[in-house]
Amino acid sequence: MSTETRDTVFIGKKPLMAYVTSALIQLANLPSVNIKARGMSIGRAVDVAQIVARKTENAGYAVGEIKIGSEALESQDGKTRNVSTIEIEIKRN
Amino acid sequence: MSTETRDTVFIGKKPLMAYVTSALIQLANLPSVNIKARGMSIGRAVDVAQIVARKTENAGYAVGEIKIGSEALESQDGKTRNVSTIEIEIKRN
C-alpha cells in the first residue's frame, strides 16, 4: 500500500501535527480521508479531525461519517480484552 | 434538571461501570441517551457507548448519531485552549 493511494491516517504516538499534515496531504490528492485510532489514542483522533476540518473548511471540507467499534486484543497476560476504536471521515461537502 | 428526565451522561473520572449503569437506567425510562465527554475522557465515552450498546443490542438498541466538536477553554495560565468534545447517541433502532 503506497503513501500516494491510501486514504487512512492511523493515530499513534507522534506529535499531533504529524497526523494533521498527513491528512492534509491526502486531502490534496483524494476527496476524503479517514482518521482511525483505538484505545488511548481516540481522543487524539478527535483532536486531529477537528484541526483538519478547521483548516480546510474554507475549501469546503467537513467532518463526515463517524464510526465507533471495538476489537478483541490479547493482552500480555493471555486474556482477551476489548479495545474501542474510532474512524472519522473528513470529506468535501 | 432532575435525574429522572435528563437524557445525557457526562463522562468523568468515576469507574467506567458507573456511567454504564447511569446510561442503562436512562434507557429504561427514555428512548435514547447521549453520552458526552471532552478531552482526555473521549476514549472512555467510546468505551461506555460500546458496552451499553452491547448490553442492549438484544433489546434493539444501537449506536446512533455521533458528533464531534471543540470548545474553547481558558487554561490556568490565562491562555485559551481548544478541547475536543464527543457526543454519542444510543437509541432504539
N, CA and C atoms of all chains as a GROMACS GRO file, in nm:
protein
  558
    1MET      N    1   0.087  -0.119   0.000
    1MET     CA    2   0.000   0.000   0.000
    1MET      C    3   0.089   0.123   0.000
    2SER      N    4   0.084   0.202  -0.107
    2SER     CA    5   0.173   0.317  -0.115
    2SER      C    6   0.112   0.438  -0.046
    3THR      N    7   0.198   0.530  -0.005
    3THR     CA    8   0.153   0.652   0.061
    3THR      C    9   0.059   0.732  -0.030
    4GLU      N   10   0.081   0.724  -0.160
    4GLU     CA   11   0.004   0.806  -0.253
    4GLU      C   12  -0.143   0.767  -0.258
    5THR      N   13  -0.174   0.639  -0.239
    5THR     CA   14  -0.311   0.597  -0.263
    5THR      C   15  -0.392   0.566  -0.136
    6ARG      N   16  -0.326   0.547  -0.022
    6ARG     CA   17  -0.408   0.512   0.095
    6ARG      C   18  -0.483   0.634   0.145
    7ASP      N   19  -0.603   0.610   0.197
    7ASP     CA   20  -0.690   0.721   0.236
    7ASP      C   21  -0.714   0.720   0.387
    8THR      N   22  -0.624   0.658   0.461
    8THR     CA   23  -0.643   0.645   0.606
    8THR      C   24  -0.520   0.694   0.681
    9VAL      N   25  -0.544   0.768   0.789
    9VAL     CA   26  -0.436   0.808   0.879
    9VAL      C   27  -0.459   0.737   1.012
   10PHE      N   28  -0.364   0.654   1.055
   10PHE     CA   29  -0.375   0.587   1.184
   10PHE      C   30  -0.305   0.671   1.291
   11ILE      N   31  -0.376   0.702   1.397
   11ILE     CA   32  -0.322   0.788   1.502
   11ILE      C   33  -0.242   0.705   1.603
   12GLY      N   34  -0.118   0.746   1.625
   12GLY     CA   35  -0.033   0.679   1.723
   12GLY      C   36   0.031   0.779   1.816
   13LYS      N   37   0.160   0.762   1.842
   13LYS     CA   38   0.227   0.840   1.946
   13LYS      C   39   0.304   0.961   1.893
   14LYS      N   40   0.300   0.985   1.763
   14LYS     CA   41   0.373   1.102   1.709
   14LYS      C   42   0.306   1.232   1.752
   15PRO      N   43   0.375   1.346   1.737
   15PRO     CA   44   0.309   1.474   1.766
   15PRO      C   45   0.186   1.491   1.678
   16LEU      N   46   0.084   1.554   1.736
   16LEU     CA   47  -0.044   1.572   1.668
   16LEU      C   48  -0.030   1.626   1.526
   17MET      N   49   0.058   1.727   1.509
   17MET     CA   50   0.066   1.794   1.380
   17MET      C   51   0.121   1.703   1.270
   18ALA      N   52   0.192   1.596   1.307
   18ALA     CA   53   0.238   1.500   1.207
   18ALA      C   54   0.118   1.434   1.138
   19TYR      N   55   0.015   1.403   1.217
   19TYR     CA   56  -0.105   1.339   1.160
   19TYR      C   57  -0.189   1.440   1.085
   20VAL      N   58  -0.192   1.565   1.134
   20VAL     CA   59  -0.265   1.672   1.063
   20VAL      C   60  -0.204   1.689   0.923
   21THR      N   61  -0.070   1.694   0.919
   21THR     CA   62  -0.002   1.710   0.790
   21THR      C   63  -0.031   1.593   0.697
   22SER      N   64  -0.023   1.470   0.749
   22SER     CA   65  -0.055   1.352   0.666
   22SER      C   66  -0.195   1.362   0.608
   23ALA      N   67  -0.291   1.403   0.693
   23ALA     CA   68  -0.430   1.411   0.648
   23ALA      C   69  -0.445   1.518   0.540
   24LEU      N   70  -0.377   1.632   0.561
   24LEU     CA   71  -0.388   1.741   0.463
   24LEU      C   72  -0.328   1.701   0.329
   25ILE      N   73  -0.216   1.628   0.333
   25ILE     CA   74  -0.153   1.580   0.208
   25ILE      C   75  -0.250   1.488   0.136
   26GLN      N   76  -0.317   1.401   0.210
   26GLN     CA   77  -0.410   1.308   0.146
   26GLN      C   78  -0.530   1.382   0.088
   27LEU      N   79  -0.577   1.484   0.157
   27LEU     CA   80  -0.692   1.562   0.104
   27LEU      C   81  -0.654   1.642  -0.019
   28ALA      N   82  -0.523   1.668  -0.037
   28ALA     CA   83  -0.479   1.738  -0.158
   28ALA      C   84  -0.487   1.645  -0.279
   29ASN      N   85  -0.490   1.515  -0.252
   29ASN     CA   86  -0.487   1.416  -0.360
   29ASN      C   87  -0.613   1.333  -0.373
   30LEU      N   88  -0.692   1.328  -0.268
   30LEU     CA   89  -0.809   1.240  -0.264
   30LEU      C   90  -0.929   1.319  -0.213
   31PRO      N   91  -1.052   1.275  -0.244
   31PRO     CA   92  -1.169   1.351  -0.200
   31PRO      C   93  -1.201   1.338  -0.051
   32SER      N   94  -1.146   1.237   0.015
   32SER     CA   95  -1.175   1.221   0.158
   32SER      C   96  -1.060   1.149   0.226
   33VAL      N   97  -1.057   1.160   0.359
   33VAL     CA   98  -0.957   1.088   0.437
   33VAL      C   99  -1.025   1.033   0.561
   34ASN      N  100  -0.983   0.913   0.604
   34ASN     CA  101  -1.034   0.853   0.727
   34ASN      C  102  -0.927   0.857   0.834
   35ILE      N  103  -0.963   0.910   0.951
   35ILE     CA  104  -0.871   0.917   1.063
   35ILE      C  105  -0.912   0.808   1.161
   36LYS      N  106  -0.820   0.713   1.186
   36LYS     CA  107  -0.854   0.597   1.269
   36LYS      C  108  -0.765   0.592   1.393
   37ALA      N  109  -0.824   0.544   1.503
   37ALA     CA  110  -0.747   0.526   1.626
   37ALA      C  111  -0.814   0.420   1.710
   38ARG      N  112  -0.738   0.369   1.808
   38ARG     CA  113  -0.802   0.281   1.906
   38ARG      C  114  -0.747   0.310   2.046
   39GLY      N  115  -0.828   0.271   2.144
   39GLY     CA  116  -0.786   0.285   2.284
   39GLY      C  117  -0.752   0.428   2.322
   40MET      N  118  -0.637   0.443   2.387
   40MET     CA  119  -0.594   0.572   2.441
   40MET      C  120  -0.578   0.681   2.334
   41SER      N  121  -0.565   0.642   2.207
   41SER     CA  122  -0.543   0.742   2.102
   41SER      C  123  -0.672   0.802   2.047
   42ILE      N  124  -0.787   0.756   2.095
   42ILE     CA  125  -0.914   0.801   2.039
   42ILE      C  126  -0.935   0.951   2.057
   43GLY      N  127  -0.900   1.003   2.173
   43GLY     CA  128  -0.914   1.147   2.197
   43GLY      C  129  -0.828   1.228   2.100
   44ARG      N  130  -0.708   1.178   2.072
   44ARG     CA  131  -0.617   1.244   1.979
   44ARG      C  132  -0.672   1.241   1.836
   45ALA      N  133  -0.742   1.134   1.801
   45ALA     CA  134  -0.802   1.127   1.667
   45ALA      C  135  -0.907   1.237   1.651
   46VAL      N  136  -0.984   1.262   1.758
   46VAL     CA  137  -1.085   1.370   1.753
   46VAL      C  138  -1.014   1.505   1.740
   47ASP      N  139  -0.905   1.523   1.815
   47ASP     CA  140  -0.826   1.647   1.803
   47ASP      C  141  -0.779   1.668   1.659
   48VAL      N  142  -0.721   1.564   1.600
   48VAL     CA  143  -0.669   1.574   1.462
   48VAL      C  144  -0.782   1.608   1.366
   49ALA      N  145  -0.895   1.539   1.380
   49ALA     CA  146  -1.009   1.563   1.290
   49ALA      C  147  -1.057   1.707   1.301
   50GLN      N  148  -1.064   1.758   1.424
   50GLN     CA  149  -1.111   1.895   1.443
   50GLN      C  150  -1.015   1.996   1.381
   51ILE      N  151  -0.886   1.973   1.398
   51ILE     CA  152  -0.787   2.066   1.342
   51ILE      C  153  -0.792   2.062   1.189
   52VAL      N  154  -0.797   1.941   1.132
   52VAL     CA  155  -0.802   1.928   0.985
   52VAL      C  156  -0.930   1.993   0.931
   53ALA      N  157  -1.042   1.968   0.997
   53ALA     CA  158  -1.169   2.025   0.950
   53ALA      C  159  -1.165   2.178   0.954
   54ARG      N  160  -1.105   2.232   1.060
   54ARG     CA  161  -1.100   2.378   1.074
   54ARG      C  162  -1.008   2.439   0.967
   55LYS      N  163  -0.896   2.370   0.940
   55LYS     CA  164  -0.801   2.422   0.842
   55LYS      C  165  -0.852   2.412   0.700
   56THR      N  166  -0.950   2.323   0.674
   56THR     CA  167  -0.994   2.301   0.537
   56THR      C  168  -1.139   2.346   0.514
   57GLU      N  169  -1.202   2.406   0.616
   57GLU     CA  170  -1.344   2.440   0.600
   57GLU      C  171  -1.367   2.543   0.489
   58ASN      N  172  -1.270   2.635   0.471
   58ASN     CA  173  -1.285   2.734   0.363
   58ASN      C  174  -1.280   2.670   0.225
   59ALA      N  175  -1.219   2.554   0.216
   59ALA     CA  176  -1.214   2.480   0.089
   59ALA      C  177  -1.332   2.385   0.076
   60GLY      N  178  -1.423   2.386   0.172
   60GLY     CA  179  -1.546   2.307   0.160
   60GLY      C  180  -1.542   2.170   0.224
   61TYR      N  181  -1.440   2.144   0.306
   61TYR     CA  182  -1.434   2.013   0.373
   61TYR      C  183  -1.500   2.020   0.510
   62ALA      N  184  -1.548   1.906   0.555
   62ALA     CA  185  -1.611   1.899   0.686
   62ALA      C  186  -1.603   1.756   0.738
   63VAL      N  187  -1.633   1.740   0.865
   63VAL     CA  188  -1.638   1.606   0.923
   63VAL      C  189  -1.756   1.530   0.861
   64GLY      N  190  -1.732   1.409   0.817
   64GLY     CA  191  -1.838   1.325   0.760
   64GLY      C  192  -1.881   1.219   0.858
   65GLU      N  193  -1.886   1.096   0.810
   65GLU     CA  194  -1.934   0.986   0.895
   65GLU      C  195  -1.834   0.953   1.006
   66ILE      N  196  -1.886   0.926   1.124
   66ILE     CA  197  -1.803   0.883   1.237
   66ILE      C  198  -1.851   0.747   1.281
   67LYS      N  199  -1.760   0.650   1.289
   67LYS     CA  200  -1.797   0.515   1.334
   67LYS      C  201  -1.718   0.480   1.459
   68ILE      N  202  -1.782   0.412   1.552
   68ILE     CA  203  -1.708   0.356   1.665
   68ILE      C  204  -1.727   0.205   1.665
   69GLY      N  205  -1.633   0.135   1.726
   69GLY     CA  206  -1.642  -0.010   1.731
   69GLY      C  207  -1.552  -0.062   1.841
   70SER      N  208  -1.537  -0.194   1.846
   70SER     CA  209  -1.438  -0.247   1.940
   70SER      C  210  -1.370  -0.368   1.878
   71GLU      N  211  -1.247  -0.389   1.920
   71GLU     CA  212  -1.167  -0.501   1.870
   71GLU      C  213  -1.122  -0.583   1.989
   72ALA      N  214  -1.120  -0.714   1.973
   72ALA     CA  215  -1.068  -0.802   2.078
   72ALA      C  216  -0.917  -0.816   2.060
   73LEU      N  217  -0.844  -0.782   2.163
   73LEU     CA  218  -0.697  -0.794   2.159
   73LEU      C  219  -0.652  -0.887   2.270
   74GLU      N  220  -0.550  -0.967   2.244
   74GLU     CA  221  -0.496  -1.050   2.352
   74GLU      C  222  -0.389  -0.971   2.427
   75SER      N  223  -0.408  -0.955   2.557
   75SER     CA  224  -0.310  -0.879   2.636
   75SER      C  225  -0.195  -0.969   2.678
   76GLN      N  226  -0.092  -0.908   2.741
   76GLN     CA  227   0.030  -0.983   2.773
   76GLN      C  228   0.007  -1.098   2.870
   77ASP      N  229  -0.100  -1.088   2.955
   77ASP     CA  230  -0.129  -1.198   3.045
   77ASP      C  231  -0.215  -1.307   2.980
   78GLY      N  232  -0.236  -1.297   2.849
   78GLY     CA  233  -0.307  -1.402   2.776
   78GLY      C  234  -0.458  -1.386   2.774
   79LYS      N  235  -0.510  -1.286   2.848
   79LYS     CA  236  -0.654  -1.263   2.848
   79LYS      C  237  -0.695  -1.181   2.727
   80THR      N  238  -0.819  -1.200   2.684
   80THR     CA  239  -0.871  -1.120   2.573
   80THR      C  240  -0.937  -0.995   2.629
   81ARG      N  241  -0.898  -0.881   2.577
   81ARG     CA  242  -0.957  -0.755   2.620
   81ARG      C  243  -1.017  -0.685   2.500
   82ASN      N  244  -1.127  -0.616   2.523
   82ASN     CA  245  -1.185  -0.537   2.415
   82ASN      C  246  -1.126  -0.397   2.418
   83VAL      N  247  -1.090  -0.348   2.302
   83VAL     CA  248  -1.041  -0.211   2.292
   83VAL      C  249  -1.132  -0.136   2.194
   84SER      N  250  -1.170  -0.015   2.233
   84SER     CA  251  -1.260   0.064   2.149
   84SER      C  252  -1.184   0.125   2.031
   85THR      N  253  -1.256   0.146   1.922
   85THR     CA  254  -1.196   0.206   1.803
   85THR      C  255  -1.284   0.321   1.753
   86ILE      N  256  -1.223   0.412   1.678
   86ILE     CA  257  -1.299   0.520   1.615
   86ILE      C  258  -1.248   0.542   1.474
   87GLU      N  259  -1.336   0.585   1.387
   87GLU     CA  260  -1.299   0.615   1.249
   87GLU      C  261  -1.377   0.741   1.210
   88ILE      N  262  -1.304   0.847   1.178
   88ILE     CA  263  -1.366   0.977   1.148
   88ILE      C  264  -1.332   1.014   1.003
   89GLU      N  265  -1.434   1.040   0.926
   89GLU     CA  266  -1.414   1.077   0.786
   89GLU      C  267  -1.413   1.230   0.772
   90ILE      N  268  -1.319   1.281   0.694
   90ILE     CA  269  -1.320   1.422   0.655
   90ILE      C  270  -1.340   1.422   0.504
   91LYS      N  271  -1.441   1.495   0.457
   91LYS     CA  272  -1.469   1.491   0.313
   91LYS      C  273  -1.523   1.624   0.265
   92ARG      N  274  -1.519   1.641   0.135
   92ARG     CA  275  -1.572   1.761   0.073
   92ARG      C  276  -1.725   1.753   0.079
   93ASN      N  277  -1.787   1.858   0.122
   93ASN     CA  278  -1.934   1.860   0.135
   93ASN      C  279  -2.004   1.852  -0.001
   94MET      N  280  -3.245   2.037   3.680
   94MET     CA  281  -3.256   1.920   3.594
   94MET      C  282  -3.257   1.796   3.683
   95SER      N  283  -3.365   1.722   3.682
   95SER     CA  284  -3.373   1.605   3.769
   95SER      C  285  -3.311   1.483   3.702
   96THR      N  286  -3.270   1.388   3.785
   96THR     CA  287  -3.210   1.266   3.735
   96THR      C  288  -3.308   1.190   3.645
   97GLU      N  289  -3.436   1.203   3.676
   97GLU     CA  290  -3.537   1.125   3.602
   97GLU      C  291  -3.553   1.168   3.456
   98THR      N  292  -3.533   1.297   3.429
   98THR     CA  293  -3.566   1.345   3.296
   98THR      C  294  -3.446   1.373   3.206
   99ARG      N  295  -3.326   1.389   3.262
   99ARG     CA  296  -3.214   1.422   3.174
   99ARG      C  297  -3.175   1.300   3.091
  100ASP      N  298  -3.131   1.326   2.970
  100ASP     CA  299  -3.103   1.217   2.878
  100ASP      C  300  -2.955   1.213   2.840
  101THR      N  301  -2.872   1.271   2.925
  101THR     CA  302  -2.729   1.280   2.893
  101THR      C  303  -2.645   1.224   3.007
  102VAL      N  304  -2.542   1.148   2.972
  102VAL     CA  305  -2.445   1.102   3.071
  102VAL      C  306  -2.312   1.170   3.038
  103PHE      N  307  -2.259   1.249   3.132
  103PHE     CA  308  -2.129   1.313   3.113
  103PHE      C  309  -2.020   1.224   3.171
  104ILE      N  310  -1.920   1.193   3.091
  104ILE     CA  311  -1.814   1.102   3.135
  104ILE      C  312  -1.705   1.180   3.207
  105GLY      N  313  -1.674   1.135   3.329
  105GLY     CA  314  -1.567   1.197   3.408
  105GLY      C  315  -1.472   1.092   3.460
  106LYS      N  316  -1.437   1.103   3.587
  106LYS     CA  317  -1.329   1.020   3.643
  106LYS      C  318  -1.379   0.899   3.721
  107LYS      N  319  -1.511   0.878   3.728
  107LYS     CA  320  -1.561   0.762   3.801
  107LYS      C  321  -1.528   0.632   3.726
  108PRO      N  322  -1.541   0.517   3.795
  108PRO     CA  323  -1.520   0.390   3.724
  108PRO      C  324  -1.619   0.378   3.607
  109LEU      N  325  -1.572   0.318   3.498
  109LEU     CA  326  -1.650   0.305   3.375
  109LEU      C  327  -1.791   0.253   3.400
  110MET      N  328  -1.804   0.152   3.487
  110MET     CA  329  -1.934   0.088   3.504
  110MET      C  330  -2.036   0.181   3.570
  111ALA      N  331  -1.990   0.285   3.640
  111ALA     CA  332  -2.084   0.383   3.697
  111ALA      C  333  -2.160   0.453   3.584
  112TYR      N  334  -2.090   0.485   3.476
  112TYR     CA  335  -2.154   0.553   3.363
  112TYR      C  336  -2.240   0.456   3.282
  113VAL      N  337  -2.194   0.331   3.272
  113VAL     CA  338  -2.274   0.229   3.203
  113VAL      C  339  -2.408   0.214   3.274
  114THR      N  340  -2.404   0.205   3.408
  114THR     CA  341  -2.526   0.189   3.486
  114THR      C  342  -2.618   0.310   3.468
  115SER      N  343  -2.563   0.432   3.476
  115SER     CA  344  -2.644   0.553   3.454
  115SER      C  345  -2.712   0.550   3.318
  116ALA      N  346  -2.637   0.510   3.216
  116ALA     CA  347  -2.694   0.507   3.080
  116ALA      C  348  -2.805   0.403   3.071
  117LEU      N  349  -2.784   0.286   3.134
  117LEU     CA  350  -2.885   0.180   3.128
  117LEU      C  351  -3.013   0.222   3.199
  118ILE      N  352  -2.998   0.292   3.313
  118ILE     CA  353  -3.116   0.342   3.386
  118ILE      C  354  -3.194   0.438   3.297
  119GLN      N  355  -3.121   0.526   3.229
  119GLN     CA  356  -3.190   0.623   3.144
  119GLN      C  357  -3.260   0.556   3.027
  120LEU      N  358  -3.198   0.451   2.971
  120LEU     CA  359  -3.262   0.380   2.859
  120LEU      C  360  -3.385   0.302   2.904
  121ALA      N  361  -3.393   0.272   3.035
  121ALA     CA  362  -3.512   0.205   3.087
  121ALA      C  363  -3.631   0.301   3.093
  122ASN      N  364  -3.602   0.431   3.092
  122ASN     CA  365  -3.706   0.533   3.106
  122ASN      C  366  -3.726   0.620   2.983
  123LEU      N  367  -3.626   0.624   2.897
  123LEU     CA  368  -3.628   0.716   2.783
  123LEU      C  369  -3.589   0.638   2.657
  124PRO      N  370  -3.628   0.688   2.538
  124PRO     CA  371  -3.597   0.614   2.415
  124PRO      C  372  -3.451   0.621   2.371
  125SER      N  373  -3.378   0.720   2.425
  125SER     CA  374  -3.237   0.733   2.384
  125SER      C  375  -3.157   0.800   2.495
  126VAL      N  376  -3.025   0.786   2.485
  126VAL     CA  377  -2.936   0.851   2.581
  126VAL      C  378  -2.816   0.906   2.504
  127ASN      N  379  -2.767   1.022   2.547
  127ASN     CA  380  -2.647   1.080   2.486
  127ASN      C  381  -2.531   1.069   2.584
  128ILE      N  382  -2.421   1.016   2.537
  128ILE     CA  383  -2.301   1.002   2.618
  128ILE      C  384  -2.203   1.110   2.573
  129LYS      N  385  -2.169   1.201   2.664
  129LYS     CA  386  -2.084   1.315   2.628
  129LYS      C  387  -1.954   1.313   2.705
  130ALA      N  388  -1.848   1.362   2.640
  130ALA     CA  389  -1.719   1.374   2.708
  130ALA      C  390  -1.637   1.478   2.636
  131ARG      N  391  -1.532   1.525   2.705
  131ARG     CA  392  -1.436   1.611   2.635
  131ARG      C  393  -1.295   1.578   2.680
  132GLY      N  394  -1.201   1.617   2.593
  132GLY     CA  395  -1.059   1.599   2.624
  132GLY      C  396  -1.022   1.454   2.648
  133MET      N  397  -0.950   1.432   2.758
  133MET     CA  398  -0.897   1.300   2.792
  133MET      C  399  -1.004   1.194   2.813
  134SER      N  400  -1.129   1.235   2.838
  134SER     CA  401  -1.235   1.137   2.866
  134SER      C  402  -1.301   1.082   2.740
  135ILE      N  403  -1.261   1.132   2.622
  135ILE     CA  404  -1.329   1.092   2.499
  135ILE      C  405  -1.317   0.942   2.473
  136GLY      N  406  -1.201   0.886   2.497
  136GLY     CA  407  -1.183   0.742   2.477
  136GLY      C  408  -1.274   0.661   2.568
  137ARG      N  409  -1.290   0.709   2.692
  137ARG     CA  410  -1.378   0.641   2.788
  137ARG      C  411  -1.525   0.650   2.745
  138ALA      N  412  -1.563   0.761   2.682
  138ALA     CA  413  -1.700   0.773   2.632
  138ALA      C  414  -1.729   0.666   2.526
  139VAL      N  415  -1.629   0.642   2.440
  139VAL     CA  416  -1.646   0.538   2.338
  139VAL      C  417  -1.656   0.401   2.404
  140ASP      N  418  -1.573   0.377   2.507
  140ASP     CA  419  -1.582   0.250   2.583
  140ASP      C  420  -1.723   0.232   2.641
  141VAL      N  421  -1.774   0.337   2.708
  141VAL     CA  422  -1.907   0.328   2.770
  141VAL      C  423  -2.013   0.301   2.664
  142ALA      N  424  -2.007   0.373   2.552
  142ALA     CA  425  -2.106   0.355   2.446
  142ALA      C  426  -2.103   0.212   2.391
  143GLN      N  427  -1.983   0.157   2.374
  143GLN     CA  428  -1.972   0.021   2.321
  143GLN      C  429  -2.028  -0.081   2.419
  144ILE      N  430  -2.000  -0.062   2.548
  144ILE     CA  431  -2.052  -0.156   2.648
  144ILE      C  432  -2.205  -0.149   2.654
  145VAL      N  433  -2.258  -0.025   2.658
  145VAL     CA  434  -2.404  -0.007   2.666
  145VAL      C  435  -2.470  -0.067   2.541
  146ALA      N  436  -2.413  -0.040   2.425
  146ALA     CA  437  -2.472  -0.091   2.300
  146ALA      C  438  -2.472  -0.244   2.299
  147ARG      N  439  -2.364  -0.303   2.350
  147ARG     CA  440  -2.354  -0.449   2.350
  147ARG      C  441  -2.455  -0.509   2.448
  148LYS      N  442  -2.470  -0.445   2.564
  148LYS     CA  443  -2.562  -0.498   2.665
  148LYS      C  444  -2.709  -0.482   2.625
  149THR      N  445  -2.739  -0.390   2.533
  149THR     CA  446  -2.878  -0.362   2.498
  149THR      C  447  -2.914  -0.403   2.356
  150GLU      N  448  -2.819  -0.464   2.284
  150GLU     CA  449  -2.846  -0.492   2.143
  150GLU      C  450  -2.961  -0.592   2.125
  151ASN      N  451  -2.977  -0.686   2.221
  151ASN     CA  452  -3.087  -0.782   2.212
  151ASN      C  453  -3.223  -0.715   2.229
  152ALA      N  454  -3.224  -0.599   2.296
  152ALA     CA  455  -3.348  -0.522   2.313
  152ALA      C  456  -3.367  -0.423   2.199
  153GLY      N  457  -3.278  -0.425   2.100
  153GLY     CA  458  -3.298  -0.342   1.980
  153GLY      C  459  -3.229  -0.206   1.984
  154TYR      N  460  -3.140  -0.185   2.080
  154TYR     CA  461  -3.068  -0.057   2.085
  154TYR      C  462  -2.937  -0.066   2.007
  155ALA      N  463  -2.892   0.050   1.959
  155ALA     CA  464  -2.766   0.055   1.886
  155ALA      C  465  -2.710   0.196   1.894
  156VAL      N  466  -2.584   0.209   1.853
  156VAL     CA  467  -2.523   0.342   1.846
  156VAL      C  468  -2.592   0.422   1.736
  157GLY      N  469  -2.632   0.544   1.768
  157GLY     CA  470  -2.696   0.632   1.670
  157GLY      C  471  -2.597   0.736   1.621
  158GLU      N  472  -2.640   0.862   1.624
  158GLU     CA  473  -2.557   0.969   1.571
  158GLU      C  474  -2.437   0.997   1.662
  159ILE      N  475  -2.323   1.022   1.602
  159ILE     CA  476  -2.203   1.059   1.676
  159ILE      C  477  -2.158   1.196   1.628
  160LYS      N  478  -2.139   1.289   1.721
  160LYS     CA  479  -2.094   1.424   1.685
  160LYS      C  480  -1.963   1.453   1.755
  161ILE      N  481  -1.873   1.520   1.683
  161ILE     CA  482  -1.753   1.571   1.750
  161ILE      C  483  -1.750   1.722   1.735
  162GLY      N  484  -1.680   1.788   1.826
  162GLY     CA  485  -1.669   1.933   1.822
  162GLY      C  486  -1.551   1.978   1.902
  163SER      N  487  -1.542   2.108   1.923
  163SER     CA  488  -1.439   2.158   2.015
  163SER      C  489  -1.492   2.278   2.091
  164GLU      N  490  -1.440   2.295   2.211
  164GLU     CA  491  -1.479   2.406   2.297
  164GLU      C  492  -1.355   2.483   2.335
  165ALA      N  493  -1.368   2.615   2.341
  165ALA     CA  494  -1.256   2.699   2.387
  165ALA      C  495  -1.262   2.708   2.539
  166LEU      N  496  -1.153   2.670   2.603
  166LEU     CA  497  -1.144   2.676   2.749
  166LEU      C  498  -1.028   2.766   2.787
  167GLU      N  499  -1.042   2.843   2.895
  167GLU     CA  500  -0.928   2.922   2.942
  167GLU      C  501  -0.848   2.837   3.040
  168SER      N  502  -0.720   2.818   3.010
  168SER     CA  503  -0.638   2.737   3.100
  168SER      C  504  -0.584   2.823   3.214
  169GLN      N  505  -0.516   2.758   3.309
  169GLN     CA  506  -0.472   2.827   3.430
  169GLN      C  507  -0.374   2.941   3.402
  170ASP      N  508  -0.299   2.931   3.291
  170ASP     CA  509  -0.206   3.039   3.258
  170ASP      C  510  -0.275   3.152   3.179
  171GLY      N  511  -0.408   3.147   3.169
  171GLY     CA  512  -0.483   3.256   3.106
  171GLY      C  513  -0.496   3.243   2.955
  172LYS      N  514  -0.430   3.142   2.896
  172LYS     CA  515  -0.442   3.124   2.751
  172LYS      C  516  -0.570   3.048   2.718
  173THR      N  517  -0.622   3.072   2.599
  173THR     CA  518  -0.739   2.998   2.553
  173THR      C  519  -0.693   2.873   2.478
  174ARG      N  520  -0.746   2.760   2.520
  174ARG     CA  521  -0.710   2.635   2.453
  174ARG      C  522  -0.837   2.569   2.400
  175ASN      N  523  -0.824   2.502   2.288
  175ASN     CA  524  -0.937   2.426   2.236
  175ASN      C  525  -0.934   2.285   2.290
  176VAL      N  526  -1.048   2.237   2.336
  176VAL     CA  527  -1.057   2.099   2.381
  176VAL      C  528  -1.164   2.030   2.295
  177SER      N  529  -1.132   1.909   2.250
  177SER     CA  530  -1.226   1.835   2.166
  177SER      C  531  -1.339   1.776   2.249
  178THR      N  532  -1.454   1.760   2.187
  178THR     CA  533  -1.570   1.702   2.254
  178THR      C  534  -1.629   1.591   2.167
  179ILE      N  535  -1.702   1.500   2.232
  179ILE     CA  536  -1.774   1.396   2.157
  179ILE      C  537  -1.911   1.377   2.221
  180GLU      N  538  -2.006   1.341   2.138
  180GLU     CA  539  -2.142   1.312   2.185
  180GLU      C  540  -2.190   1.189   2.108
  181ILE      N  541  -2.221   1.082   2.181
  181ILE     CA  542  -2.259   0.955   2.117
  181ILE      C  543  -2.401   0.921   2.161
  182GLU      N  544  -2.488   0.900   2.066
  182GLU     CA  545  -2.627   0.866   2.097
  182GLU      C  546  -2.645   0.714   2.094
  183ILE      N  547  -2.717   0.663   2.194
  183ILE     CA  548  -2.760   0.522   2.192
  183ILE      C  549  -2.912   0.526   2.184
  184LYS      N  550  -2.969   0.459   2.086
  184LYS     CA  551  -3.114   0.467   2.069
  184LYS      C  552  -3.171   0.337   2.016
  185ARG      N  553  -3.300   0.323   2.029
  185ARG     CA  554  -3.370   0.207   1.977
  185ARG      C  555  -3.378   0.220   1.826
  186ASN      N  556  -3.342   0.115   1.756
  186ASN     CA  557  -3.341   0.121   1.609
  186ASN      C  558  -3.481   0.136   1.550
   0.00000   0.00000   0.00000
